[in-house]
């Protein structure tokens, strides 16, 4: 990725902030910590919400703060502050050390962190027009243009459109001598058009997000994307027929493939969920640590989580424990290949090193195991080839609803834009087909994967207190054989 390199000439305030982070680590070591890290963060966020063309909420925020995490005799302590003053930082370090010592006295299994290489660098995402330079009038003009286009695409009962954007600056340092700085801008556009036809209502939830500057917000392009979704949803409402009964084949579009990869592969492969830590917060997993190497899908099914994708919504090059990011192959040719790890889980499961899945959504939150950009790897087929061999089937291009249980085993997707496939041809729109099956059945039913690749932005929730982090879900078109569709309620 063409990353911007930050110069050595930092502002006086930035030098002060980094000095405070170094102070925190040194104070913790002097107080008896075996390991210490400090993560500093400052950010600027801006946003606007339009409802039926009227501005309802506008917000602008700046913030800064830091956290310190320490390890003492296998006990962990964590403390944060938004007062970046030397004495305050010292006090918070002492709090974290006391917490770690108290924890070590009652813990049965002491925490060990994996050994990781040292990294010293700064990186940033280039912006043609910096987010922080955008005026409120530009935001209003862009959203108003999109709103007017939405209103002409179909008979809408209501229009909800929201833009959020921000620039986050981080600095991480630890007692292993890593020192990593980053600047990452993000934009997210979220819209909910509500359509009515003959007394029936349908909603689309459309989210787009990137890590880049204001140049992403071309109102014409964004309008075309959203209005196409609205028009197709309206067409399915007017012309859709009942889905066929019995065994059929299915073609899934990238949006459906992506949510399935995220929910039924990414979440159950989070090592903290597998170990039981997330059970009371976000659920459990049907996967156990001993299932590495177990077949769960067909040979053409490969699922990857990769935070290094250029300009992706879930982009980062180093995680919040200072570990260098890389693609993680969760399923490889149908075999459970790898879990998502931080330094604690990789050590406890004897994995050697972390694979850089530790993320926090703010300086005052603990970094926990998270996804980034989770997707099915493209295959060898042209998209058209997937349809040619289907005598009777359904093409579910996207979804309007999904559900999955706490263990990520039973899943259900309801199509929004969907079509009948007859003798290799896409024909009549199908109204709200339901794909309902277990996770192993889903990945095992795949027999062909196309070469294309597309992503959708999402906000993934996890943790207590809750942490929403930006991610991509995605994949290519794929084909599933011998599927029995669910029955509408």
C-alpha positions in Angstrom: 0.0 0.0 0.0 1.4 3.5 -0.9 1.6 4.8 2.7 2.4 8.3 3.6 5.6 8.6 5.7 5.4 11.0 8.6 8.4 13.3 9.0 10.7 13.5 12.0 9.6 17.1 12.6 6.7 16.5 15.0 4.7 19.2 16.8 5.7 20.1 20.4 2.4 18.6 21.6 3.0 15.3 19.8 6.5 15.1 21.3 5.0 15.7 24.7 2.4 13.0 24.1 5.0 10.4 23.1 7.1 11.3 26.1 4.1 10.6 28.3 3.7 7.2 26.8 7.4 6.4 27.4 7.0 7.7 31.0 4.0 5.4 31.6 6.0 2.3 30.5 9.1 3.2 32.5 7.0 4.0 35.6 5.3 0.6 35.4 8.6 -1.3 35.1 9.9 0.7 38.1 6.8 -0.3 40.1 7.4 -4.0 39.5 5.7 -4.8 36.2 7.2 -7.6 34.1 5.6 -6.1 30.9 4.1 -2.7 30.2 2.5 -0.9 27.2 1.0 2.5 26.6 -1.4 3.4 23.8 -2.1 7.0 23.1 -4.9 8.2 20.8 -6.3 11.5 19.6 -9.1 11.9 17.1 -11.4 14.3 15.2 -14.9 13.1 14.2 -17.6 14.8 12.3 -21.0 13.7 11.1 -24.5 14.6 9.8 -27.8 12.9 9.7 -30.6 13.7 7.3 -34.1 12.4 7.8 -36.5 12.9 4.9 -34.2 15.6 3.6 -34.0 17.5 6.9 -30.8 17.8 9.0 -31.6 16.2 12.4 -28.2 15.6 14.0 -24.8 17.2 13.4 -21.8 16.5 15.6 -18.2 17.5 15.8 -15.8 16.1 18.4 -12.1 16.1 19.3 -10.7 13.9 21.9 -7.4 12.5 23.3 -6.3 10.1 25.9 -4.1 7.1 26.7 -4.3 3.7 28.4 -1.6 1.6 30.1 -1.6 -2.1 30.5 0.8 -4.0 32.7 1.5 -7.6 33.7 2.7 -8.5 37.2 3.2 -12.1 38.3 0.7 -13.3 35.7 -1.9 -10.8 36.7 -3.0 -8.0 34.3 -4.0 -4.4 35.1 -5.5 -1.8 32.8 -6.1 1.9 33.4 -6.9 4.9 31.2 -7.1 8.7 31.4 -8.1 11.6 29.2 -5.9 14.0 31.3 -2.5 14.0 29.6 -0.5 15.3 32.5 2.6 13.7 34.0 1.3 13.3 37.5 -2.1 11.9 36.3 -0.3 9.4 34.1 1.9 8.3 37.0 -1.2 7.8 39.2 -3.0 5.7 36.5 0.1 3.6 36.1 0.1 2.8 39.8 -3.6 2.0 39.6 -2.9 -0.5 36.8 0.0 -2.1 38.8 -2.1 -2.5 41.9 -4.8 -4.1 39.9 -2.4 -6.5 38.3 -0.9 -7.5 41.7 -4.3 -8.0 43.2 -5.3 -10.1 40.2 -2.2 -12.3 40.4 -3.1 -13.3 44.0 -6.4 -14.8 43.0 -5.7 -16.2 39.5 -5.5 -19.9 38.9 -4.0 -19.6 35.5 -1.4 -16.8 35.1 -1.5 -14.7 31.9 1.4 -15.1 29.6 1.9 -13.0 26.4 3.5 -14.4 23.3 7.0 -13.2 22.3 6.8 -10.7 19.4 9.3 -8.9 17.3 10.1 -5.2 18.0 8.8 -2.6 15.5 9.7 1.1 15.3 7.9 3.1 12.5 5.2 5.6 11.6 2.6 5.1 8.8 -0.4 7.0 7.5 -3.2 6.6 4.9 -2.8 9.3 2.2 -5.8 11.7 1.7 -6.3 13.8 -1.5 -8.5 16.0 0.6 -8.1 15.7 4.3 -11.2 14.9 6.3 -10.4 17.6 8.8 -10.5 20.2 6.1 -14.1 19.5 5.0 -16.6 22.3 5.8 -20.1 21.5 7.1 -21.6 23.1 4.0 -19.8 20.5 1.8 -21.2 17.6 3.9 -24.8 19.1 3.7 -24.5 19.5 -0.1 -23.3 15.9 -0.6 -26.0 14.3 1.5 -28.7 16.5 0.1 -27.7 15.4 -3.4 -27.9 11.8 -2.4 -31.2 12.3 -0.6 -32.9 13.9 -3.6 -31.7 11.0 -5.8 -33.1 8.5 -3.3 -36.5 10.2 -3.3 -36.8 9.7 -7.1 -35.7 6.1 -7.1 -38.9 4.6 -5.7 -42.0 5.6 -3.6 -40.2 5.9 -0.2 -42.1 6.2 3.1 -39.0 7.6 4.8 -35.4 8.3 3.9 -32.6 8.1 6.5 -29.0 8.9 5.5 -26.1 9.4 7.8 -22.4 10.3 7.2 -19.7 9.8 9.8 -16.0 10.5 9.3 -13.0 10.9 11.4 -9.2 10.9 11.6 -7.5 8.8 14.3 -3.9 9.3 15.4 -2.3 6.6 17.6 1.0 6.0 19.2 1.9 2.6 20.8 5.0 1.8 22.8 5.9 -1.1 25.1 8.6 -2.5 27.3 9.8 -4.6 24.3 10.9 -1.3 22.7 8.2 -1.2 20.0 7.2 2.4 19.0 4.5 2.6 16.4 2.6 5.7 15.2 -0.3 5.8 12.8 -2.8 8.2 11.2 -5.9 6.5 9.7 -8.9 8.5 8.3 -12.3 6.8 7.8 -15.6 7.6 6.2 -18.8 5.7 6.6 -22.1 6.4 4.7 -25.2 4.7 6.1 -28.7 4.8 4.6 -32.1 3.2 5.3 -34.7 3.8 2.6 -38.2 2.5 3.6 -40.3 1.5 0.6 -44.1 0.9 0.5 -45.9 -1.0 -2.2 -49.6 -2.1 -1.9 -49.6 -1.7 1.9 -46.4 -3.7 2.3 -43.1 -2.2 3.6 -39.5 -3.2 2.9 -36.3 -1.6 4.2 -32.8 -1.7 2.9 -29.9 -1.1 5.1 -27.0 0.1 2.9 -23.6 0.8 4.4 -20.4 1.9 2.6 -17.1 2.7 4.3 -13.5 3.3 3.5 -10.2 4.4 5.0 -9.3 7.4 2.9 -10.0 11.1 2.5 -13.0 13.2 1.4 -12.3 12.3 -2.2 -14.4 9.1 -1.6 -17.6 11.2 -1.1 -18.4 11.8 -4.8 -22.2 12.4 -4.5 -22.9 11.2 -8.0 -21.2 7.8 -7.5 -22.6 7.3 -4.1 -26.1 8.2 -5.3 -25.9 5.7 -8.2 -25.0 2.9 -5.8 -27.7 3.6 -3.3 -30.4 4.3 -5.9 -29.7 1.0 -7.7 -30.3 -0.9 -4.4 -33.6 1.0 -3.9 -34.8 0.4 -7.5 -34.0 -3.3 -7.3 -35.7 -3.7 -3.9 -38.8 -2.0 -5.3 -38.8 -4.2 -8.4 -38.7 -7.4 -6.2 -41.6 -6.0 -4.1 -43.7 -5.5 -7.2 -42.8 -8.5 -9.3 -41.4 -11.1 -6.9 -42.8 -14.6 -7.0 -42.7 -17.3 -4.3 -39.5 -19.2 -4.0 -39.5 -22.8 -5.3 -39.9 -25.7 -2.8 -37.8 -28.8 -2.6 -34.1 -29.2 -3.3 -32.6 -26.4 -5.5 -29.3 -24.8 -6.2 -28.4 -21.3 -5.0 -26.1 -18.6 -6.3 -25.1 -16.1 -3.5 -23.9 -12.6 -4.2 -20.9 -11.0 -2.4 -23.0 -9.3 0.2 -24.6 -12.5 1.4 -21.3 -14.4 1.2 -19.6 -11.6 3.2 -22.1 -11.6 6.1 -21.9 -15.4 6.3 -18.1 -15.3 6.4 -18.1 -12.7 9.1 -20.8 -14.3 11.3 -20.3 -18.1 10.8 -16.5 -18.1 10.3 -15.0 -14.9 11.8 -16.8 -14.8 15.1 -16.6 -18.5 16.0 -12.9 -18.5 15.2 -12.1 -15.7 17.7 -9.8 -17.4 20.2 -11.2 -15.5 23.2 -14.7 -16.7 22.3 -13.3 -20.3 21.9 -11.7 -20.1 25.3 -14.9 -19.0 26.9 -14.0 -15.4 27.8 -16.8 -13.9 25.6 -19.5 -16.3 26.7 -21.3 -13.8 29.0 -20.7 -10.8 26.6 -21.1 -11.8 23.0 -21.8 -15.5 23.0 -19.9 -18.8 22.7 -18.5 -20.8 19.8 -19.3 -24.2 18.4 -15.6 -24.5 17.6 -13.1 -25.9 20.1 -9.3 -25.4 20.2 -8.9 -29.0 19.1 -10.8 -28.5 15.8 -7.8 -27.0 14.0 -7.3 -29.2 11.0 -10.9 -30.4 10.9 -12.8 -30.3 7.7 -15.8 -28.0 7.9 -16.4 -27.2 4.2 -15.8 -28.1 0.6 -12.4 -27.9 -1.0 -13.3 -24.7 -2.8 -14.1 -22.8 0.4 -11.3 -20.6 1.7 -12.0 -17.7 4.1 -9.5 -14.9 4.9 -9.3 -12.1 7.4 -6.9 -9.4 6.1 -6.5 -5.9 7.7 -3.8 -4.8 5.2 -6.2 -4.3 2.2 -5.6 -0.8 0.8 -8.3 1.8 1.8 -10.5 -0.9 3.4 -12.8 0.1 6.2 -11.1 -2.4 8.6 -7.5 -1.3 7.6 -4.5 -1.3 9.9 -0.9 -2.4 9.5 -0.1 -3.0 13.2 -2.7 -4.0 15.8 -3.2 -2.5 19.2 -0.6 -4.7 20.8 2.1 -3.6 18.4 2.0 -6.8 16.3 2.5 -6.6 12.5 -0.7 -7.4 10.6 -1.0 -10.1 8.0 -3.7 -12.0 6.2 -5.1 -14.8 8.4 -6.4 -17.9 6.5 -9.3 -19.1 8.8 -10.6 -21.8 6.4 -8.2 -23.2 3.8 -9.8 -25.4 1.2 -12.5 -26.4 3.6 -10.2 -27.1 6.5 -10.2 -25.1 9.8 -6.7 -23.6 9.5 -6.3 -20.7 11.9 -8.0 -18.8 14.7 -8.0 -15.0 15.4 -5.5 -14.3 18.2 -4.1 -11.7 20.4 -0.8 -12.1 22.4 -2.6 -13.8 25.4 -4.6 -16.3 23.4 -1.8 -17.2 21.1 0.4 -18.0 24.1 -2.3 -20.0 26.0 -3.0 -22.1 22.9 0.7 -22.6 22.1 0.5 -20.9 18.7 3.9 -19.3 19.0 3.1 -15.7 17.9 0.0 -13.6 17.6 -1.6 -13.0 14.2 -2.4 -9.3 15.1 -6.2 -9.5 15.8 -6.1 -7.3 18.9 -8.2 -4.1 18.4 -9.8 -1.5 20.6 -12.2 1.2 19.4 -10.9 3.8 21.7 -8.0 4.6 24.1 -10.3 3.9 27.1 -11.1 0.3 25.9 -9.1 -2.9 26.3 -7.8 -4.4 23.0 -9.6 -7.6 22.4 -9.7 -10.2 19.6 -11.5 -8.8 16.6 -12.0 -9.2 12.9 -10.9 -6.7 10.3 -11.8 -7.5 6.6 -13.3 -11.0 6.5 -14.1 -12.5 3.1 -14.2 -15.7 1.0 -11.3 -16.0 -1.3 -12.2 -15.7 -5.1 -12.1 -18.9 -7.1 -11.5 -19.9 -10.8 -14.9 -19.4 -12.4 -16.4 -16.5 -14.3 -19.6 -15.4 -12.6 -21.7 -16.4 -15.7 -20.3 -20.0 -15.4 -22.0 -20.5 -12.0 -25.4 -19.9 -13.5 -25.0 -22.1 -16.7 -25.2 -25.4 -14.9 -28.2 -24.6 -12.7 -31.5 -26.1 -13.9 -33.6 -24.7 -11.1 -32.3 -22.4 -8.5 -32.4 -19.0 -6.7 -29.9 -16.1 -7.0 -29.8 -14.3 -3.7 -27.9 -11.1 -4.6 -28.2 -9.4 -1.2 -30.1 -9.7 2.1 -32.6 -7.7 4.1 -32.3 -9.7 7.3 -29.9 -12.2 8.9 -29.8 -14.2 12.2 -27.4 -16.6 13.8 -27.3 -18.2 17.3 -24.8 -17.4 20.1 -22.6 -20.4 19.2 -22.6 -19.4 15.5 -23.9 -22.7 14.4 -27.5 -22.1 13.1 -27.8 -19.3 10.6 -30.6 -17.7 8.5 -30.5 -15.1 5.7 -33.5 -13.5 4.0 -33.0 -12.2 0.5 -33.9 -8.6 -0.5 -32.9 -8.7 -4.2 -33.3 -12.3 -5.5 -34.2 -14.0 -8.8 -35.3 -17.4 -10.1 -32.7 -19.3 -12.2 -34.2 -21.6 -14.8 -32.1 -23.7 -17.2 -29.0 -21.5 -16.6 -30.9 -18.2 -17.1 -31.8 -15.5 -14.5 -35.5 -14.9 -14.9 -38.3 -13.7 -12.5 -37.6 -11.8 -9.3 -38.2 -14.0 -6.1 -39.7 -12.4 -3.1 -37.8 -12.9 0.2 -36.2 -16.3 -0.2 -34.9 -17.8 3.1 -31.6 -19.6 3.4 -31.5 -21.5 6.7 -28.9 -24.1 7.6 -26.1 -25.0 9.9 -22.6 -23.5 9.6 -20.9 -26.8 8.4 -23.8 -27.4 6.0 -23.3 -23.9 4.5 -19.6 -24.3 3.9 -20.0 -27.9 2.7 -22.7 -27.0 0.1 -20.3 -24.7 -1.9 -19.2 -26.3 -5.2 -18.0 -23.4 -7.3 -16.6 -19.9 -6.5 -16.2 -17.1 -9.0 -13.2 -14.8 -9.7 -15.0 -11.5 -8.7 -14.6 -9.9 -5.3 -16.7 -7.2 -3.7 -16.9 -5.8 -0.1 -19.5 -4.2 2.1 -18.7 -2.0 5.1 -20.0 -3.0 8.6 -19.6 -2.1 12.2 -18.8 -5.2 14.3 -20.0 -5.2 17.9 -18.3 -7.1 20.7 -17.1 -6.7 24.3 -18.3 -5.3 27.6 -18.5 -2.3 27.5 -19.5 -2.7 23.9 -16.9 -1.9 21.2 -18.0 -1.3 17.6 -15.1 -1.5 15.2 -15.0 -0.9 11.4 -14.8 -4.0 9.2 -15.4 -5.2 5.7 -17.4 -8.3 4.8 -17.2 -9.7 1.4 -16.3 -12.3 -1.2 -17.1 -13.4 -4.8 -20.3 -15.0 -6.1 -20.5 -18.6 -5.2 -22.7 -21.6 -5.9 -24.3 -24.0 -3.4 -25.9 -27.3 -4.4 -29.0 -29.1 -3.1 -30.4 -26.4 -0.8 -33.9 -26.5 0.8 -35.1 -23.0 1.4 -36.7 -22.0 4.7 -40.4 -21.5 5.2 -41.6 -17.9 5.8 -43.2 -17.3 9.2 
